[in-house]
Amino acid sequence: MYKVYKESWLKYYKFTISDFICLNITFLLPLISGIITKDNYWSYFGLALIMCLCFYIYVILNDAYKNIYCRGYFVEATAVLYQVSLIYGWVIFITFVLKTTATYSRLSLVFMYLLTLVLTYTARSLIKTSSKKRLKNNENAKKGVVFTFSDRLEELDNIIRTVQNNDCEAYHFNRVVVLDDQPALGCQITTLPSVEAAYKYIKRNVVDDVLIFANHYNELIYEIEETCISMGVVVHYVLGERKSKYPKKEIIEEFGQYKIVTSGLNVISARQLFVKRAIDICGSLVGLLIMAICCVFVAPLIYIKSPGPIFYSQTRVGTNGRPFKIYKFRSMYPDAEKRKAELMSRNKMSGLMFKVDNDPRIIPIIGQFIRTTSIDELPQMWNVLKGEMSLVGTRPPTLDEFNEYSFHHKSRLAMKPGITGLWQISGRSEVTSFEDVVALDNQYISEWRMGSDVKILFKTVMVVVGRCGAV
């Protein structure tokens, strides 16, 4: 039987539990020192709950323990510093918003932070050391046999090292069978003369796993797989490396009787999609409330300066080419689209986007103000609530732009379009090449994690406050 860990928090439960304990054990400091008294006990209890909540959110948003067994001392220290600092930063921000910061001893919090760093790093190091020591013990390591072809022998050592570096299990592949009866030149593993000899070896010896490293799946591979499974042995079939100039992630799925290798720019779990959508809903509700307040002041000024509709709608292209209507506060004169053609010679963007400096179509004062402060984007919160957009994503193109796309341009539509994104926080006024925009969007999609959305949202606030690049 093969153990599969679909969620990293379960796969690395030891580290999750130890980090949680280390975060909370530091409350012994203010308790022993007498800072925690009967009068402020419940305040510190509330602080502990906030810390637990922040830790839980961090575990959900970040893949904090990925490849943890392979990390060196410095990399691990950096990871611990980032995690603990981020959690304490969230805690301080929340207590500041709740106006309870003055309740707690600042010196005590500093010592708690430092102690959390030391305890977390020490606990992780001890867990890794003990786990690696246990895995190196032959009694605990899984025994394996490899089936391969002579033309894959050069890659065999590399694939075995890759499997043996799995940070949950230790494997010892101590026998190999060359299926095309060629000599196993340069192979460091003891060879078995035939498939039948391998079957006898598996039957009489301790063998937990079989690794099949072949160019293609055929009747022979099918027979080996079926025979080994009949003996209760786990079979791993290596599909081999498939090179691509595009960053991609792959998963193996089952559709009825068929196993399908699925490739894409990224692979996102249902849990991650749920969390992203939940954040979108909460954020859009807050955004719509802010929009309603802004509308009281912005709407009359827009109408006075340029009589006409307060809101502007336009058909844009969303996920994988789906059209939808986007909404904004109107910052331009009603005839802005008609005047676009006469301004094409001033277009500062190279490629399939349009942007000009000192655009004469913008309504004076109020139009410029709501654009530089991004207030004009607030009605898009309705698109986010409807599920057509996300808070963070890639900017949706117009129909005219989309119709001019080359094949590789459409990759930027692989995720829901967003109100903000990597382009917006990278100085969008300074990025004048559409290909650079596509590259930034593809980088966001291929490297996406929930934590990256949080960073982009935070940096967007900084950009809006500083009015950087929103021209």
SULKACOR-V479692 format. One record per residue. N is the residue number from 1. RES is the residue in one letter. PHI is phi in radians with two decimals (* if undefined). OMEGA is omega as a letter, one per 30 degrees, with the letter a starting at -180 (999 if undefined). Layout:
BEGIN
n: [N | N]
res: [RES | RES]
phi: [PHI | PHI]
omega: [OMEGA | OMEGA]
END
This chain:
BEGIN
n: [1 | 2 | 3 | 4 | 5 | 6 | 7 | 8 | 9 | 10 | 11 | 12 | 13 | 14 | 15 | 16 | 17 | 18 | 19 | 20 | 21 | 22 | 23 | 24 | 25 | 26 | 27 | 28 | 29 | 30 | 31 | 32 | 33 | 34 | 35 | 36 | 37 | 38 | 39 | 40 | 41 | 42 | 43 | 44 | 45 | 46 | 47 | 48 | 49 | 50 | 51 | 52 | 53 | 54 | 55 | 56 | 57 | 58 | 59 | 60 | 61 | 62 | 63 | 64 | 65 | 66 | 67 | 68 | 69 | 70 | 71 | 72 | 73 | 74 | 75 | 76 | 77 | 78 | 79 | 80 | 81 | 82 | 83 | 84 | 85 | 86 | 87 | 88 | 89 | 90 | 91 | 92 | 93 | 94 | 95 | 96 | 97 | 98 | 99 | 100 | 101 | 102 | 103 | 104 | 105 | 106 | 107 | 108 | 109 | 110 | 111 | 112 | 113 | 114 | 115 | 116 | 117 | 118 | 119 | 120 | 121 | 122 | 123 | 124 | 125 | 126 | 127 | 128 | 129 | 130 | 131 | 132 | 133 | 134 | 135 | 136 | 137 | 138 | 139 | 140 | 141 | 142 | 143 | 144 | 145 | 146 | 147 | 148 | 149 | 150 | 151 | 152 | 153 | 154 | 155 | 156 | 157 | 158 | 159 | 160 | 161 | 162 | 163 | 164 | 165 | 166 | 167 | 168 | 169 | 170 | 171 | 172 | 173 | 174 | 175 | 176 | 177 | 178 | 179 | 180 | 181 | 182 | 183 | 184 | 185 | 186 | 187 | 188 | 189 | 190 | 191 | 192 | 193 | 194 | 195 | 196 | 197 | 198 | 199 | 200 | 201 | 202 | 203 | 204 | 205 | 206 | 207 | 208 | 209 | 210 | 211 | 212 | 213 | 214 | 215 | 216 | 217 | 218 | 219 | 220 | 221 | 222 | 223 | 224 | 225 | 226 | 227 | 228 | 229 | 230 | 231 | 232 | 233 | 234 | 235 | 236 | 237 | 238 | 239 | 240 | 241 | 242 | 243 | 244 | 245 | 246 | 247 | 248 | 249 | 250 | 251 | 252 | 253 | 254 | 255 | 256 | 257 | 258 | 259 | 260 | 261 | 262 | 263 | 264 | 265 | 266 | 267 | 268 | 269 | 270 | 271 | 272 | 273 | 274 | 275 | 276 | 277 | 278 | 279 | 280 | 281 | 282 | 283 | 284 | 285 | 286 | 287 | 288 | 289 | 290 | 291 | 292 | 293 | 294 | 295 | 296 | 297 | 298 | 299 | 300 | 301 | 302 | 303 | 304 | 305 | 306 | 307 | 308 | 309 | 310 | 311 | 312 | 313 | 314 | 315 | 316 | 317 | 318 | 319 | 320 | 321 | 322 | 323 | 324 | 325 | 326 | 327 | 328 | 329 | 330 | 331 | 332 | 333 | 334 | 335 | 336 | 337 | 338 | 339 | 340 | 341 | 342 | 343 | 344 | 345 | 346 | 347 | 348 | 349 | 350 | 351 | 352 | 353 | 354 | 355 | 356 | 357 | 358 | 359 | 360 | 361 | 362 | 363 | 364 | 365 | 366 | 367 | 368 | 369 | 370 | 371 | 372 | 373 | 374 | 375 | 376 | 377 | 378 | 379 | 380 | 381 | 382 | 383 | 384 | 385 | 386 | 387 | 388 | 389 | 390 | 391 | 392 | 393 | 394 | 395 | 396 | 397 | 398 | 399 | 400 | 401 | 402 | 403 | 404 | 405 | 406 | 407 | 408 | 409 | 410 | 411 | 412 | 413 | 414 | 415 | 416 | 417 | 418 | 419 | 420 | 421 | 422 | 423 | 424 | 425 | 426 | 427 | 428 | 429 | 430 | 431 | 432 | 433 | 434 | 435 | 436 | 437 | 438 | 439 | 440 | 441 | 442 | 443 | 444 | 445 | 446 | 447 | 448 | 449 | 450 | 451 | 452 | 453 | 454 | 455 | 456 | 457 | 458 | 459 | 460 | 461 | 462 | 463 | 464 | 465 | 466 | 467 | 468 | 469 | 470 | 471]
res: [M | Y | K | V | Y | K | E | S | W | L | K | Y | Y | K | F | T | I | S | D | F | I | C | L | N | I | T | F | L | L | P | L | I | S | G | I | I | T | K | D | N | Y | W | S | Y | F | G | L | A | L | I | M | C | L | C | F | Y | I | Y | V | I | L | N | D | A | Y | K | N | I | Y | C | R | G | Y | F | V | E | A | T | A | V | L | Y | Q | V | S | L | I | Y | G | W | V | I | F | I | T | F | V | L | K | T | T | A | T | Y | S | R | L | S | L | V | F | M | Y | L | L | T | L | V | L | T | Y | T | A | R | S | L | I | K | T | S | S | K | K | R | L | K | N | N | E | N | A | K | K | G | V | V | F | T | F | S | D | R | L | E | E | L | D | N | I | I | R | T | V | Q | N | N | D | C | E | A | Y | H | F | N | R | V | V | V | L | D | D | Q | P | A | L | G | C | Q | I | T | T | L | P | S | V | E | A | A | Y | K | Y | I | K | R | N | V | V | D | D | V | L | I | F | A | N | H | Y | N | E | L | I | Y | E | I | E | E | T | C | I | S | M | G | V | V | V | H | Y | V | L | G | E | R | K | S | K | Y | P | K | K | E | I | I | E | E | F | G | Q | Y | K | I | V | T | S | G | L | N | V | I | S | A | R | Q | L | F | V | K | R | A | I | D | I | C | G | S | L | V | G | L | L | I | M | A | I | C | C | V | F | V | A | P | L | I | Y | I | K | S | P | G | P | I | F | Y | S | Q | T | R | V | G | T | N | G | R | P | F | K | I | Y | K | F | R | S | M | Y | P | D | A | E | K | R | K | A | E | L | M | S | R | N | K | M | S | G | L | M | F | K | V | D | N | D | P | R | I | I | P | I | I | G | Q | F | I | R | T | T | S | I | D | E | L | P | Q | M | W | N | V | L | K | G | E | M | S | L | V | G | T | R | P | P | T | L | D | E | F | N | E | Y | S | F | H | H | K | S | R | L | A | M | K | P | G | I | T | G | L | W | Q | I | S | G | R | S | E | V | T | S | F | E | D | V | V | A | L | D | N | Q | Y | I | S | E | W | R | M | G | S | D | V | K | I | L | F | K | T | V | M | V | V | V | G | R | C | G | A | V]
phi: [* | -1.93 | -1.45 | -2.07 | -1.88 | -1.51 | -2.07 | -1.16 | -1.14 | -1.38 | -1.05 | -2.01 | -1.02 | -1.07 | -1.25 | -1.09 | -1.16 | -1.12 | -1.10 | -1.12 | -1.12 | -1.09 | -1.19 | -1.64 | -1.17 | -1.17 | -1.18 | -1.15 | -1.05 | -1.16 | -1.23 | -1.19 | -1.31 | 1.52 | -1.20 | -1.43 | -2.16 | -1.11 | -1.27 | -1.98 | -0.99 | -1.19 | -1.16 | -1.24 | -1.12 | -1.10 | -1.10 | -1.10 | -1.13 | -1.11 | -1.10 | -1.10 | -1.11 | -1.13 | -1.13 | -1.10 | -1.10 | -1.10 | -1.11 | -1.22 | -1.41 | -2.17 | -1.58 | -1.16 | -1.88 | -1.08 | 0.99 | -1.14 | -1.24 | -1.62 | -1.32 | -1.42 | -1.09 | -1.19 | -1.09 | -1.16 | -1.08 | -1.13 | -1.11 | -1.15 | -1.06 | -1.13 | -1.11 | -1.14 | -1.11 | -1.15 | -1.11 | -1.13 | -1.10 | -1.08 | -1.07 | -1.11 | -1.12 | -1.12 | -1.16 | -1.16 | -1.12 | -1.38 | 1.04 | -2.02 | -1.02 | -1.18 | -1.21 | -1.79 | -1.25 | -1.12 | -1.10 | -1.12 | -1.12 | -1.10 | -1.16 | -1.10 | -1.07 | -1.13 | -1.16 | -1.07 | -1.03 | -1.14 | -1.13 | -1.10 | -1.14 | -1.11 | -1.10 | -1.09 | -1.11 | -1.15 | -1.11 | -1.13 | -1.10 | -1.18 | -1.16 | -1.15 | -1.14 | -1.17 | -1.23 | -1.32 | -1.26 | -0.99 | -1.18 | -1.60 | -1.28 | -1.44 | -1.64 | -2.51 | -2.18 | -1.91 | -1.94 | -2.66 | -1.99 | -1.06 | -1.33 | -1.87 | -1.11 | -1.12 | -1.56 | -1.07 | -1.03 | -1.16 | -1.19 | -1.17 | -1.08 | -1.09 | -1.18 | -1.23 | -1.47 | -0.95 | -1.55 | -2.07 | -2.35 | -2.01 | -2.09 | -2.20 | -1.52 | -1.90 | -2.49 | -2.38 | -2.11 | -1.61 | -1.31 | -1.78 | 1.05 | -1.64 | -1.15 | -1.48 | -1.22 | 1.38 | -1.37 | -1.54 | -1.76 | -1.05 | -1.69 | -1.85 | -1.23 | -2.77 | -1.13 | -1.07 | -1.11 | -1.15 | -1.04 | -1.14 | -1.12 | -1.12 | -1.20 | -1.68 | -2.15 | -1.32 | -2.35 | -1.69 | -2.38 | -2.15 | -1.97 | -1.82 | -2.08 | -2.33 | -1.36 | -2.70 | -1.60 | -2.39 | -1.10 | -1.12 | -1.10 | -1.05 | -1.11 | -1.07 | -1.06 | -1.14 | -1.15 | -1.18 | -1.12 | -1.11 | -1.64 | 1.42 | -1.63 | -1.36 | -1.96 | -1.94 | -1.83 | -1.48 | -1.28 | 1.62 | -1.38 | -2.06 | -1.32 | -2.61 | -1.40 | -1.80 | -1.15 | -2.60 | -2.12 | -2.27 | -2.38 | -1.87 | -2.10 | -1.93 | -2.10 | 1.11 | -1.54 | -1.88 | -1.79 | -2.06 | -1.55 | -1.84 | -2.06 | -2.91 | -1.10 | -2.78 | -2.11 | -2.07 | -1.39 | -1.08 | -1.10 | -1.13 | -1.11 | -1.11 | -1.12 | -1.07 | -1.17 | -1.10 | -1.13 | -1.06 | -1.12 | -1.10 | -1.13 | -1.23 | -1.12 | -1.13 | -1.09 | -1.17 | -1.14 | -1.12 | -1.07 | -1.09 | -1.17 | -1.12 | -1.06 | -1.03 | -1.68 | -1.34 | -1.00 | -1.08 | -1.18 | -1.08 | -1.18 | -1.16 | -1.30 | -2.62 | -0.94 | 2.63 | -1.10 | -1.36 | -1.79 | -2.12 | -2.14 | -2.65 | -1.34 | -2.13 | -1.91 | -1.87 | -0.94 | 0.95 | 1.74 | -1.37 | -1.37 | -2.77 | -1.70 | -1.76 | -2.12 | -2.55 | -1.21 | -1.24 | -1.92 | -2.14 | -1.13 | -1.03 | -1.65 | -1.04 | -1.17 | -1.18 | -1.50 | -1.07 | -1.04 | -1.28 | -1.80 | -1.02 | -1.16 | -1.74 | -1.05 | -1.53 | -1.57 | -1.66 | 2.04 | -1.65 | -2.43 | -2.20 | -2.80 | -2.23 | -1.37 | 0.90 | -1.05 | -1.20 | -1.40 | -1.33 | -1.12 | -0.99 | 1.13 | -1.17 | -1.11 | -1.13 | -1.13 | -1.23 | -1.37 | -1.22 | -1.65 | 1.11 | -1.13 | -1.10 | -1.44 | -1.00 | -1.04 | -1.18 | -1.04 | -1.16 | -1.11 | -1.17 | -1.10 | -1.30 | 1.63 | -1.41 | -2.33 | -2.20 | -1.08 | -2.13 | -3.14 | -2.02 | -1.22 | -1.31 | -1.38 | -1.34 | -1.09 | -1.10 | -1.13 | -1.08 | -1.17 | -1.71 | -1.11 | -1.49 | -0.96 | -1.27 | -1.24 | -1.19 | -1.04 | -1.26 | -1.77 | -1.25 | -2.12 | -0.99 | -1.15 | -2.26 | -1.24 | -2.29 | -3.01 | -1.12 | -1.12 | -1.10 | -1.61 | -1.78 | 1.37 | -1.10 | -1.26 | -1.51 | -1.50 | -1.95 | -1.90 | -1.10 | -1.11 | -1.19 | -1.11 | -1.06 | -1.10 | -1.14 | -1.13 | -1.14 | -1.10 | -1.06 | -1.16 | -1.25 | -1.84 | -1.11 | -2.51 | -1.06 | -1.06 | -1.18 | -1.12 | -1.09 | -1.08 | -1.12 | -1.07 | -1.12 | -1.19 | -1.09 | -1.04 | -1.12 | -1.15 | -1.15 | -1.09 | -1.45 | 0.92 | -1.76 | 1.29 | -1.78 | -1.80]
omega: [a | l | l | l | a | l | a | a | l | l | a | a | a | a | l | a | a | l | l | l | a | a | a | a | a | l | l | a | l | l | a | a | l | l | l | a | l | a | a | a | a | l | l | l | l | l | l | l | l | l | l | l | l | l | a | l | a | a | l | a | a | l | a | a | a | l | a | a | a | a | l | a | a | l | l | l | l | l | l | l | l | a | a | a | a | a | l | l | l | a | a | l | a | l | l | l | l | l | l | a | a | a | a | l | a | l | l | l | l | l | l | l | a | l | l | l | a | a | a | a | a | a | l | a | a | l | a | a | a | a | a | l | l | a | l | l | a | a | a | a | l | l | a | l | a | l | a | l | a | a | l | a | a | a | a | a | a | a | l | l | l | l | a | l | l | a | l | a | l | a | l | l | a | l | l | l | l | a | a | l | l | l | a | a | l | a | a | a | l | a | l | a | a | l | l | l | l | l | l | l | a | a | a | a | l | l | a | a | l | l | l | a | a | l | a | a | a | a | l | l | l | a | l | a | a | a | a | l | l | l | l | a | l | a | l | l | a | a | a | a | l | a | l | l | l | l | a | l | a | l | l | a | l | l | a | a | a | l | a | l | a | a | l | l | l | l | a | a | l | l | a | l | l | a | l | l | l | l | l | a | l | a | a | l | l | a | l | l | l | l | a | l | a | a | l | a | a | a | a | a | l | a | a | a | a | a | a | a | l | a | l | l | a | l | l | a | a | a | l | l | a | l | l | a | l | a | l | l | a | l | a | l | a | a | a | a | l | a | a | a | a | a | a | a | a | a | a | a | l | a | a | l | a | l | l | l | l | a | a | a | a | l | a | l | a | l | l | a | a | l | a | l | a | l | a | a | a | l | l | l | l | l | l | a | l | l | l | l | l | l | a | l | l | a | a | l | l | l | l | l | a | a | l | a | l | a | a | l | a | l | a | l | a | l | l | l | a | l | l | a | a | l | a | a | l | l | a | l | l | l | a | l | l | l | l | l | l | l | l | l | l | l | l | a | a | a | a | l | l | l | a | l | l | l | a | l | l | a | l | l | l | l | a | l | l | a | a | l | a | a | 999]
END
